[in-house]
Structures are given as structure tokens and as C-alpha cells.
Amino acid sequence: MRSRWNTLAWSILGIVFAGMALYLVLNPTRTGVVPNYRFAATNWWISKSMYPGGTHGFLYLPQFAVLFTPFNLIQPPVLGEILWRAMGFGLFGFALLRLAQIVSPTTHDSRSPSFQRAIGFFLLVLLAVPASLASINNGQTNLPLSACFVLTFLAIRDRKWATAAAFLTLCLVLKPLALAPWLLAFAVFPSMRLPLLCGVPALLVIGVIHPNLSYAWSQWLEFGFKLFHSYTPENLRVSDVFGMLEKAGIPNNLFVNSISRALGSFAALVFVWIRFRQKGLAAGSWALAVITVLILTIFNPRAETNSYVLVSPLLAYVAVSHLIAPSGTKWIGWILSVVCLGLMCDGMSKPIYLATDVWLKPLLVILSIPMLLPVPNSWREARSA
């Protein structure tokens, strides 16, 4: 029975990936955002600017161009596209598997822990993957970023400080906005500080792997300029709380917007710090997990509908924790299951996409916050297998 549930889970992941790969083979020019990555990787090695004008295009650290180079070199290009998505989707599946290892309850139950883990993995895949479909289709970094965040939070929870620092440093390469949880982890968890600082030299070295150091330095300067100006993007349907309000006809004042984000960031620091100091590492690591995904979705000035793959693993994990634990609150599990499926709204059909664009995903996450904030019993009590 256990192998049957595992087989079903891996089959779903395999079918999704096979469908995506077939679509790329049949539509090799439909590459999503990957051309931006190819442009940067190519220009890095021929000493041309990776950061042209405007608020769109390549918005990552120079290190990302270096690390994406192997995928850029693969021929034919569609094979590189498929392997890039295989890396991200495979990492996402592994993160769900790691969550499944702790989702089984610690109470006495007639079903074995291995059976619970198998059921948990199947349900996690069923609930978390729908939100990932748009991201895997576009080839965005949000998919591997979501996985790396999950692995970071689990490593902190299990006191694996070096592993947590390595994943969090990789998150910075995948998306500069990961600086927010990097700073939160550094400020709140004393044991994380030295490992995080040790990762900085390695990060800097990767960022200057180039025959011309002056060119590499110029790209760092261009990156800073580009990132500063991309805070107020042009022609972007921002799917955060302010985009949701704007969609409802409420003016989006830039000053109020900026002040609200600053106050929200300070409140996030205080919340995680209090949880850690008063309730211990499990509560602190869970608080960091929840606050991170909230900051990078509903409080992200560049949040797109594809960004919500960042929150789907945690929503799915809480839902499954309530559904399979004997003491779980089943109605919370069912509500969050509906929320998880609702995060697939942009892929349900064009009419549904047009009707829900920008506003539905942030609204679903906002309504889920009261159910997401409490530490799940399995997160607090269980230990990874």
C-alpha cells in the first residue's frame, strides 16, 4: 500500500514534467523567461552588458549568469530548456518529499509512519504542484527558489546550520529578493550568523569569475542600478496586496505603499524574533518560513501570479498535517486544500484567468494567514527520517 501511494505521487510529477517537455519540443520558441537568462549568460562571457535599460529583463545577481552557463551551452537549445526545468521541478519534488518525512503524526496510530509518509507525499504533490504549473511553463527561478526555501527552513528546524546557510545563499543567487529572509535568519538565529558569513566570500568569488575583473565590477554596478529602478516596474500586473486593491479601484499611492512595506518588514523581524525567543527553534523556524513566503508574495512589489508557487508547499503542508493527523482540524485541511487548488486559477482556462488575474491569489493567501501562522504539531514534534 505504501509503495502504491509513492508510485502515484511520482507518477503525477512524471506526467507533469513529461507534458511540459513535450510541449517545449513541439513549441521550441515558447521559452518563457529563459531568453533573459540566456542573454545574460551569453553577454557575461563576451563582456557585454547584462542589464539593458528599463525595469524588466535580467534582474538577477551576476552569479546567476555564471551558474546558468551550462544550461546555455547545451545544444539543441530546447534540450537546455528541458534540463533547466528538470533541475527546478526535481528540486521541488525533493522538497515535498522532505516535508512528507515529517508530516506523519507522532501519536500512536494503527497505520505505520511509513504509510503516513507515503500518504503525506501523495497529498503534498496533489496540493502543491498546481501552483507550480505556470512557473514550470515559463521556466522561472521561482520553482527552484520555492524548493530551496523549504529545504532551508527544514535545515534550520533540524539545527543543520551549514546546510541551511548553503541553501539560503543559493536562494540569493536564484532571486535577489531572498535577501529579506537572509537578513531575518542572520538577525534572529545566532547559530546561523557564522555559516551565512562564510557563504559570502564564495558568493563573491562566483560573481567575479571572468577574465576581465573591471567588466565584472561594472556588472555589479549595473545590477545595483537596475535593481533600484525595478522597484517601480513598468507595465507589470503586480499580484500583491496593493495590486489587489488597485484592481478593486483603490488608488495605489507610492508613499503609502513604501511605508507599508517598510513597516511590514519591521513587523516581520519582530514576529520571528519573538517566536524564536519565547517558543523555541521550531516556532522560530516556522515563523521564518511563513513570513518569508508572505513577504515574497503579497508584499512583493514585483509579485506576479507565478510567484505563488513560493507559498504553495507551506499551504499544502499545513493542509495535509490537519487531514492525516488524528488530532488535526479537518475543516482547516479542507479549506487550505481548496486554497491550494485555487492557486492554479491562471491555468484553468482563459476566462477564469482573465476573471481572477492579479487579485485572487493574494486574496486567497491573505485569508489563509490565520491558518498558516500556528506551528503545525508535526513541525514542532516530529524529526526527519
Kinemage of the C-alpha trace (Angstrom):
@kinemage 1
@onewidth
@group {chain A} dominant
@subgroup {mainchain}
@vectorlist {calphas} color= white
{ca met a 1} P 0.000 0.000 0.000
{ca arg a 2} L 2.829 2.404 0.872
{ca ser a 3} L 4.552 1.837 -2.479
{ca arg a 4} L 1.237 2.431 -4.273
{ca trp a 5} L 0.886 5.940 -2.826
{ca asn a 6} L 4.525 6.727 -3.560
{ca thr a 7} L 4.084 5.460 -7.111
{ca leu a 8} L 1.019 7.669 -7.573
{ca ala a 9} L 2.912 10.710 -6.295
{ca trp a 10} L 5.923 10.147 -8.535
{ca ser a 11} L 3.620 9.386 -11.458
{ca ile a 12} L 1.918 12.765 -11.084
{ca leu a 13} L 5.292 14.507 -11.016
{ca gly a 14} L 6.452 12.481 -14.025
{ca ile a 15} L 3.310 13.187 -16.061
{ca val a 16} L 3.524 16.920 -15.362
{ca phe a 17} L 7.177 17.036 -16.379
{ca ala a 18} L 6.648 14.864 -19.453
{ca gly a 19} L 3.782 17.088 -20.576
{ca met a 20} L 5.929 20.190 -20.165
{ca ala a 21} L 8.840 18.593 -22.044
{ca leu a 22} L 6.598 17.505 -24.906
{ca tyr a 23} L 5.115 20.991 -25.126
{ca leu a 24} L 8.609 22.503 -25.414
{ca val a 25} L 9.638 20.008 -28.067
{ca leu a 26} L 6.540 20.862 -30.110
{ca asn a 27} L 6.868 24.600 -29.407
{ca pro a 28} L 10.633 25.224 -29.141
{ca thr a 29} L 10.251 29.015 -29.402
{ca arg a 30} L 7.876 29.148 -26.396
{ca thr a 31} L 10.604 29.585 -23.806
{ca gly a 32} L 9.063 31.959 -21.259
{ca val a 33} L 11.644 33.991 -19.329
{ca val a 34} L 14.603 31.738 -20.164
{ca pro a 35} L 15.759 34.012 -23.051
{ca asn a 36} L 16.609 36.598 -20.372
{ca tyr a 37} L 18.846 34.029 -18.683
{ca arg a 38} L 20.452 33.045 -21.980
{ca phe a 39} L 21.036 36.696 -22.860
{ca ala a 40} L 22.811 37.288 -19.546
{ca ala a 41} L 24.924 34.109 -19.663
{ca thr a 42} L 25.993 34.845 -23.245
{ca asn a 43} L 26.784 38.515 -22.606
{ca trp a 44} L 28.728 37.739 -19.450
{ca trp a 45} L 31.335 35.725 -21.326
{ca ile a 46} L 31.656 38.206 -24.213
{ca ser a 47} L 31.931 41.191 -21.835
{ca lys a 48} L 28.723 42.938 -22.831
{ca ser a 49} L 26.116 44.467 -20.555
{ca met a 50} L 23.657 42.041 -18.976
{ca tyr a 51} L 21.440 44.863 -17.723
{ca pro a 52} L 19.965 46.940 -20.561
{ca gly a 53} L 17.630 49.857 -19.812
{ca gly a 54} L 14.122 49.599 -18.443
{ca thr a 55} L 12.698 47.840 -15.403
{ca his a 56} L 12.418 44.379 -16.957
{ca gly a 57} L 14.832 41.845 -18.408
{ca phe a 58} L 17.611 40.228 -16.376
{ca leu a 59} L 17.118 41.171 -12.702
{ca tyr a 60} L 19.491 38.734 -11.005
{ca leu a 61} L 22.945 38.783 -9.497
{ca pro a 62} L 25.863 38.231 -11.909
{ca gln a 63} L 26.374 34.864 -10.184
{ca phe a 64} L 23.176 33.596 -11.765
{ca ala a 65} L 24.581 34.168 -15.241
{ca val a 66} L 27.633 32.116 -14.277
{ca leu a 67} L 25.600 29.258 -12.835
{ca phe a 68} L 23.166 29.223 -15.763
{ca thr a 69} L 26.028 28.935 -18.287
{ca pro a 70} L 25.987 25.085 -18.505
{ca phe a 71} L 22.281 25.161 -19.478
{ca asn a 72} L 23.009 27.896 -22.019
{ca leu a 73} L 25.723 25.803 -23.677
{ca ile a 74} L 23.553 22.717 -24.188
{ca gln a 75} L 22.508 22.085 -27.792
{ca pro a 76} L 19.928 21.996 -29.152
{ca pro a 77} L 18.587 24.880 -27.021
{ca val a 78} L 15.304 23.098 -26.321
{ca leu a 79} L 17.249 20.378 -24.506
{ca gly a 80} L 18.797 23.036 -22.274
{ca glu a 81} L 15.294 24.388 -21.648
{ca ile a 82} L 14.079 20.952 -20.585
{ca leu a 83} L 17.068 20.233 -18.344
{ca trp a 84} L 16.770 23.641 -16.658
{ca arg a 85} L 13.158 22.900 -15.813
{ca ala a 86} L 14.071 19.347 -14.784
{ca met a 87} L 16.500 20.759 -12.235
{ca gly a 88} L 13.882 23.108 -10.757
{ca phe a 89} L 10.991 20.663 -10.793
{ca gly a 90} L 13.147 17.835 -9.452
{ca leu a 91} L 14.289 20.033 -6.571
{ca phe a 92} L 10.665 20.981 -5.918
{ca gly a 93} L 9.667 17.306 -5.771
{ca phe a 94} L 12.546 16.574 -3.401
{ca ala a 95} L 11.445 19.407 -1.091
{ca leu a 96} L 7.932 17.940 -0.973
{ca leu a 97} L 9.415 14.533 -0.164
{ca arg a 98} L 11.353 16.069 2.733
{ca leu a 99} L 8.170 17.682 4.027
{ca ala a 100} L 6.432 14.313 3.782
{ca gln a 101} L 9.085 12.792 6.046
{ca ile a 102} L 7.933 14.948 8.956
{ca val a 103} L 4.222 15.223 8.256
{ca ser a 104} L 3.294 11.907 9.913
{ca pro a 105} L 1.915 12.328 13.459
{ca thr a 106} L 3.878 11.276 16.497
{ca thr a 107} L 0.798 9.943 18.283
{ca his a 108} L 0.041 6.220 18.384
{ca asp a 109} L -1.860 5.216 15.294
{ca ser a 110} L -2.820 1.920 13.701
{ca arg a 111} L -1.143 2.986 10.479
{ca ser a 112} L 2.651 2.836 10.290
{ca pro a 113} L 4.758 6.023 9.999
{ca ser a 114} L 5.995 4.901 6.572
{ca phe a 115} L 2.394 4.596 5.360
{ca gln a 116} L 1.641 8.063 6.730
{ca arg a 117} L 4.660 9.490 4.941
{ca ala a 118} L 3.576 7.883 1.669
{ca ile a 119} L 0.050 9.276 2.005
{ca gly a 120} L 1.528 12.641 3.006
{ca phe a 121} L 3.817 12.754 -0.030
{ca phe a 122} L 0.947 11.942 -2.383
{ca leu a 123} L -1.270 14.653 -0.875
{ca leu a 124} L 1.561 17.203 -0.858
{ca val a 125} L 2.189 16.588 -4.550
{ca leu a 126} L -1.539 16.772 -5.285
{ca leu a 127} L -1.901 20.130 -3.492
{ca ala a 128} L 1.440 21.891 -4.067
{ca val a 129} L 2.049 21.096 -7.744
{ca pro a 130} L -0.956 23.008 -9.208
{ca ala a 131} L 0.573 26.359 -8.224
{ca ser a 132} L 3.855 25.339 -9.862
{ca leu a 133} L 2.458 24.756 -13.357
{ca ala a 134} L 2.708 28.360 -14.550
{ca ser a 135} L 6.219 28.667 -13.161
{ca ile a 136} L 7.499 25.473 -14.775
{ca asn a 137} L 5.878 26.548 -18.039
{ca asn a 138} L 7.766 29.865 -18.009
{ca gly a 139} L 10.999 28.359 -16.683
{ca gln a 140} L 11.157 30.848 -13.823
{ca thr a 141} L 13.521 30.660 -10.874
{ca asn a 142} L 10.519 30.729 -8.524
{ca leu a 143} L 10.244 26.949 -8.751
{ca pro a 144} L 13.767 26.032 -7.528
{ca leu a 145} L 13.604 29.034 -5.184
{ca ser a 146} L 10.484 27.622 -3.524
{ca ala a 147} L 12.238 24.278 -3.053
{ca cys a 148} L 15.391 25.872 -1.632
{ca phe a 149} L 13.343 27.872 0.855
{ca val a 150} L 11.617 24.701 2.116
{ca leu a 151} L 14.972 22.934 2.475
{ca thr a 152} L 16.382 25.980 4.280
{ca phe a 153} L 13.574 26.088 6.834
{ca leu a 154} L 13.785 22.355 7.452
{ca ala a 155} L 17.552 22.583 7.958
{ca ile a 156} L 17.145 25.422 10.479
{ca arg a 157} L 14.492 23.443 12.309
{ca asp a 158} L 16.859 20.462 12.496
{ca arg a 159} L 19.849 22.631 13.581
{ca lys a 160} L 21.766 21.902 10.366
{ca trp a 161} L 23.176 25.402 10.221
{ca ala a 162} L 25.708 24.925 7.423
{ca thr a 163} L 23.131 23.240 5.187
{ca ala a 164} L 20.625 25.995 5.892
{ca ala a 165} L 23.201 28.682 5.093
{ca ala a 166} L 24.175 26.961 1.839
{ca phe a 167} L 20.559 26.772 0.637
{ca leu a 168} L 19.822 30.344 1.726
{ca thr a 169} L 22.902 31.577 -0.142
{ca leu a 170} L 21.707 29.702 -3.233
{ca cys a 171} L 18.346 31.445 -2.789
{ca leu a 172} L 20.159 34.776 -3.136
{ca val a 173} L 21.582 33.656 -6.472
{ca leu a 174} L 18.168 32.489 -7.678
{ca lys a 175} L 16.474 35.761 -6.730
{ca pro a 176} L 17.924 38.879 -5.004
{ca leu a 177} L 14.705 39.325 -3.003
{ca ala a 178} L 15.886 36.364 -0.919
{ca leu a 179} L 17.999 38.955 0.891
{ca ala a 180} L 14.935 39.521 3.116
{ca pro a 181} L 14.936 36.010 4.694
{ca trp a 182} L 18.773 36.023 4.651
{ca leu a 183} L 18.772 39.118 6.865
{ca leu a 184} L 15.961 37.755 9.036
{ca ala a 185} L 17.812 34.489 9.640
{ca phe a 186} L 21.045 36.378 10.375
{ca ala a 187} L 19.315 38.697 12.849
{ca val a 188} L 17.214 36.111 14.701
{ca phe a 189} L 19.241 32.875 14.837
{ca pro a 190} L 22.720 33.333 16.375
{ca ser a 191} L 23.909 29.924 15.128
{ca met a 192} L 23.187 30.976 11.541
{ca arg a 193} L 25.433 34.036 11.552
{ca leu a 194} L 28.845 32.469 11.058
{ca pro a 195} L 27.692 29.968 8.367
{ca leu a 196} L 25.935 32.760 6.483
{ca leu a 197} L 29.010 34.984 6.650
{ca cys a 198} L 31.178 32.088 5.451
{ca gly a 199} L 28.982 31.835 2.369
{ca val a 200} L 29.577 35.462 1.378
{ca pro a 201} L 33.182 35.009 0.114
{ca ala a 202} L 32.115 32.027 -2.012
{ca leu a 203} L 29.252 34.077 -3.390
{ca leu a 204} L 31.589 36.953 -4.252
{ca val a 205} L 34.122 34.661 -5.913
{ca ile a 206} L 31.456 33.233 -8.228
{ca gly a 207} L 30.433 36.773 -9.075
{ca val a 208} L 33.893 37.670 -10.416
{ca ile a 209} L 34.590 34.508 -12.423
{ca his a 210} L 35.554 36.387 -15.552
{ca pro a 211} L 38.840 37.134 -17.356
{ca asn a 212} L 38.204 40.881 -17.035
{ca leu a 213} L 37.653 41.917 -13.417
{ca ser a 214} L 36.827 45.501 -14.354
{ca tyr a 215} L 33.996 44.225 -16.545
{ca ala a 216} L 32.721 42.017 -13.698
{ca trp a 217} L 32.762 45.035 -11.358
{ca ser a 218} L 30.862 47.114 -13.919
{ca gln a 219} L 28.131 44.470 -13.994
{ca trp a 220} L 27.789 44.634 -10.231
{ca leu a 221} L 27.273 48.402 -10.513
{ca glu a 222} L 24.749 47.954 -13.318
{ca phe a 223} L 22.957 45.316 -11.269
{ca gly a 224} L 22.564 47.732 -8.347
{ca phe a 225} L 21.237 50.462 -10.635
{ca lys a 226} L 18.830 48.059 -12.354
{ca leu a 227} L 17.531 46.634 -9.089
{ca phe a 228} L 16.920 50.093 -7.634
{ca his a 229} L 14.867 51.214 -10.629
{ca ser a 230} L 12.940 47.953 -10.944
{ca tyr a 231} L 11.174 48.664 -7.614
{ca thr a 232} L 8.506 50.501 -9.620
{ca pro a 233} L 8.205 48.301 -12.730
{ca glu a 234} L 6.635 49.481 -15.960
{ca asn a 235} L 3.692 47.589 -17.454
{ca leu a 236} L 3.689 44.834 -14.810
{ca arg a 237} L 0.484 43.361 -13.414
{ca val a 238} L 1.629 43.244 -9.799
{ca ser a 239} L -0.209 40.487 -7.944
{ca asp a 240} L 0.409 41.617 -4.363
{ca val a 241} L -1.911 43.177 -1.786
{ca phe a 242} L -1.588 46.614 -3.412
{ca gly a 243} L -2.206 45.212 -6.877
{ca met a 244} L -5.297 43.509 -5.490
{ca leu a 245} L -6.559 46.786 -4.015
{ca glu a 246} L -5.777 48.644 -7.226
{ca lys a 247} L -7.756 46.042 -9.142
{ca ala a 248} L -10.691 46.877 -6.837
{ca gly a 249} L -10.398 50.562 -7.775
{ca ile a 250} L -8.485 51.728 -4.683
{ca pro a 251} L -5.601 54.094 -5.636
{ca asn a 252} L -2.087 52.716 -5.108
{ca asn a 253} L -0.196 55.641 -3.569
{ca leu a 254} L 3.566 55.053 -3.845
{ca phe a 255} L 4.342 56.736 -0.498
{ca val a 256} L 1.732 54.718 1.394
{ca asn a 257} L 2.879 51.640 -0.498
{ca ser a 258} L 6.527 52.111 0.509
{ca ile a 259} L 5.779 52.967 4.143
{ca ser a 260} L 3.517 49.940 4.457
{ca arg a 261} L 6.221 47.633 3.104
{ca ala a 262} L 8.826 49.119 5.465
{ca leu a 263} L 6.531 48.715 8.494
{ca gly a 264} L 5.663 45.207 7.350
{ca ser a 265} L 9.349 44.271 7.159
{ca phe a 266} L 9.969 45.576 10.681
{ca ala a 267} L 6.908 43.719 11.985
{ca ala a 268} L 8.203 40.553 10.315
{ca leu a 269} L 11.526 40.834 12.144
{ca val a 270} L 9.808 41.394 15.487
{ca phe a 271} L 7.401 38.497 14.919
{ca val a 272} L 10.100 35.952 14.043
{ca trp a 273} L 12.365 37.143 16.874
{ca ile a 274} L 9.575 36.890 19.484
{ca arg a 275} L 8.509 33.450 18.292
{ca phe a 276} L 12.070 32.168 18.479
{ca arg a 277} L 12.843 33.716 21.872
{ca gln a 278} L 9.595 32.726 23.548
{ca lys a 279} L 8.722 29.391 21.942
{ca gly a 280} L 11.979 27.925 20.684
{ca leu a 281} L 13.595 26.884 17.422
{ca ala a 282} L 10.633 25.014 15.925
{ca ala a 283} L 8.347 28.020 16.326
{ca gly a 284} L 11.070 30.402 15.159
{ca ser a 285} L 11.882 28.411 12.027
{ca trp a 286} L 8.189 28.083 11.157
{ca ala a 287} L 7.693 31.818 11.693
{ca leu a 288} L 10.623 32.497 9.356
{ca ala a 289} L 9.089 30.170 6.753
{ca val a 290} L 5.663 31.797 6.846
{ca ile a 291} L 6.957 35.370 6.948
{ca thr a 292} L 9.333 34.697 4.046
{ca val a 293} L 6.631 33.449 1.699
{ca leu a 294} L 4.291 36.263 2.702
{ca ile a 295} L 6.940 38.936 2.095
{ca leu a 296} L 7.822 37.486 -1.304
{ca thr a 297} L 4.196 37.184 -2.446
{ca ile a 298} L 1.624 39.568 -1.006
{ca phe a 299} L 4.233 42.215 -0.024
{ca asn a 300} L 6.470 41.875 -3.068
{ca pro a 301} L 6.392 44.972 -5.354
{ca arg a 302} L 7.196 42.712 -8.329
{ca ala a 303} L 4.956 39.773 -7.408
{ca glu a 304} L 3.380 38.037 -10.379
{ca thr a 305} L 0.779 35.301 -10.343
{ca asn a 306} L 3.623 32.822 -10.961
{ca ser a 307} L 5.230 33.893 -7.668
{ca tyr a 308} L 2.661 31.994 -5.618
{ca val a 309} L 4.495 28.707 -6.066
{ca leu a 310} L 6.598 30.059 -3.177
{ca val a 311} L 3.720 29.686 -0.729
{ca ser a 312} L 2.079 26.503 -2.054
{ca pro a 313} L 4.383 23.974 -0.259
{ca leu a 314} L 3.634 25.518 3.151
{ca leu a 315} L -0.102 25.749 2.484
{ca ala a 316} L -0.092 22.134 1.308
{ca tyr a 317} L 1.953 21.025 4.316
{ca val a 318} L -0.458 22.624 6.814
{ca ala a 319} L -3.438 21.200 4.936
{ca val a 320} L -2.000 17.671 4.927
{ca ser a 321} L -0.949 17.951 8.584
{ca his a 322} L -4.568 18.599 9.523
{ca leu a 323} L -6.015 15.994 7.180
{ca ile a 324} L -3.928 12.968 8.184
{ca ala a 325} L -3.241 13.631 11.868
{ca pro a 326} L -5.827 12.051 14.209
{ca ser a 327} L -5.963 15.293 16.203
{ca gly a 328} L -5.965 17.534 13.141
{ca thr a 329} L -8.694 20.081 12.468
{ca lys a 330} L -10.155 18.607 9.320
{ca trp a 331} L -12.059 21.686 8.167
{ca ile a 332} L -8.808 23.688 8.118
{ca gly a 333} L -7.232 20.979 5.997
{ca trp a 334} L -10.100 21.065 3.513
{ca ile a 335} L -10.163 24.867 3.294
{ca leu a 336} L -6.426 25.045 2.654
{ca ser a 337} L -6.768 22.272 0.066
{ca val a 338} L -9.251 24.446 -1.825
{ca val a 339} L -6.831 27.385 -1.498
{ca cys a 340} L -4.007 25.278 -2.962
{ca leu a 341} L -6.132 24.314 -5.942
{ca gly a 342} L -7.271 27.930 -6.293
{ca leu a 343} L -3.654 28.978 -6.817
{ca met a 344} L -3.885 27.207 -10.185
{ca cys a 345} L -6.528 29.713 -11.362
{ca asp a 346} L -4.303 31.219 -14.065
{ca gly a 347} L -4.099 27.833 -15.787
{ca met a 348} L -7.737 26.719 -15.559
{ca ser a 349} L -8.905 28.443 -18.762
{ca lys a 350} L -8.624 31.849 -20.373
{ca pro a 351} L -11.982 33.123 -18.977
{ca ile a 352} L -11.019 32.078 -15.426
{ca tyr a 353} L -7.536 33.560 -15.874
{ca leu a 354} L -8.929 36.909 -17.031
{ca ala a 355} L -11.516 36.963 -14.239
{ca thr a 356} L -9.038 36.161 -11.441
{ca asp a 357} L -5.832 37.798 -12.711
{ca val a 358} L -3.891 39.806 -10.101
{ca trp a 359} L -6.451 39.788 -7.275
{ca leu a 360} L -7.483 36.207 -6.445
{ca lys a 361} L -4.135 34.710 -5.411
{ca pro a 362} L -3.180 37.436 -2.905
{ca leu a 363} L -6.725 37.342 -1.525
{ca leu a 364} L -6.535 33.568 -1.011
{ca val a 365} L -3.199 33.864 0.787
{ca ile a 366} L -4.386 36.752 2.969
{ca leu a 367} L -7.453 34.756 4.030
{ca ser a 368} L -5.192 31.779 4.816
{ca ile a 369} L -2.843 33.668 7.153
{ca pro a 370} L -4.734 32.815 10.409
{ca met a 371} L -4.499 29.110 9.493
{ca leu a 372} L -0.888 29.373 8.325
{ca leu a 373} L 0.659 31.158 11.326
{ca pro a 374} L 0.197 28.486 14.078
{ca val a 375} L 3.043 25.965 14.179
{ca pro a 376} L 1.811 22.549 12.937
{ca asn a 377} L 2.217 19.817 15.525
{ca ser a 378} L 4.268 17.713 13.125
{ca trp a 379} L 6.704 20.607 12.589
{ca arg a 380} L 7.065 21.086 16.332
{ca glu a 381} L 7.328 17.459 17.395
{ca ala a 382} L 8.464 15.190 14.570
{ca arg a 383} L 12.058 14.626 13.462
{ca ser a 384} L 13.112 13.982 9.899
{ca ala a 385} L 13.511 10.359 8.955
